[in-house]
Amino acid sequence: MTSHRYRFRPGGGAAGASRACRAGRLASTLAITAAALMLAACSSSSGTGSPASTSPSHVTGTAPSPSSGGSASGADLTALSTAVNQGAALPSFSTYAADYGGVVPNTSNLRGKKIMIIPGVSALAACTEIAQATAAIATALGMVPTIFSNGGTTAEHNTAIEDAIHEGYSAIAMGCAVDPSTSAPALAQAMAAGIKVSVYGATPQEAAAAKVTYNNVDPYALDAKLAVDQAVVQHNGQPFHAIAITSYATGPATAIMEASLKSELAATCPACTLSEVNVEVPNWQTDIASTVTSQLLQHPDVTVLFPDYAGMLTYMLAGIQAAHRSATIKTYLAFGGGAPFIKLQTSAPGSSIIQSDIGGYPPWTGYLMFLQAARALEGLAPIPYDQAIGPDRIATPGNAADVYTTGGWGTDWVNGFRNLLGLPPLAGTALTAAATLNGAMTGTL
């Protein structure tokens, strides 16, 4: 049985209880939703990155206008299209299994041990879903999980870590919208007490600062690369003008994605142009729509937007419509996925505008975070940083309805992880329930 702990604030119920979800089910409060997206919504909440310019700048040199008819400098559109189609297809666990370190022996040793699961921000649905999946696979192995519900402050994270130290926990699994280095002293005390620690979403720098080696991450650079490839293919290799909507204060993942956008555009469409407008998370709800409208009116030749995060999409659509550009704008990237945002692609105007919504699958992420914890508990080497990655799937107007109604990641990954952990396979309704967190990851159109 999974236990849950809550921290309360004066005058207001459980910490985080009133905040909005990210990938989850409270689409009406998408502004805070966005915070999790970064982090994976999941990435980390701190890092470097400079404010972006609001004036157009070319990726390389002086670019001709798209109407001048240039080509994408010999880009192999067939190869780019193949890569995008693979990114939009149903992921297979077999593609990743070889990177996950092999079977963990003697997992029966884990029975009865306690694991503290610390979501970065409990009000963010993706963070809670990751925690629930981690707890589910831990329970299947006979461990005793606790999910420490919190409002996302370092003080709360440290309290959870201190509880683990003083209450005989064997492991801590911490991740989603959190930089573990902010809790480095508390984590050091936990590790000194013999507690094994795994985290999700830390950059190499953050993980090193926290002295945590058991980490799993999202392929941010690949996501941005595929978004560019999709745009180039859909424009038949012809140059276009684009604007990226960024949020640099969210942390390193934004800088990674922006660098990848620029690099891939330079490689596949050197005549394309890219400018940036930076809107930080607290201002998404109030500023994204007006910023998008203003930019599109000032730059009528822009036909492509690259919103960094899916939490931006609702406001971005409003800005496009206010500029009367719904028929001429296509958008790509939107990292984070999430049911409310994928649903936007299943009907107009989103179905004609939003070409990609790229995100991972919280249950898979939770299982992978637990696998790292299990390896730590059994004294095995961590899965290397560049291999501890789950698939991010491209939701498109063509597959959005299926992704939304089924969860979009299939079921083979459940038994793939169970095999690595020495558990028997599931079948039928039990398998479906495990893969969708008892239906929580699916929606109805």
Order of alpha helices (4+ residues) and beta strands (2+ residues): beta-alpha-alpha-alpha-beta-alpha-beta-alpha-beta-alpha-beta-alpha-beta-alpha-beta-alpha-beta-alpha-beta-alpha-beta-alpha-alpha-beta-alpha-beta-alpha-alpha-alpha
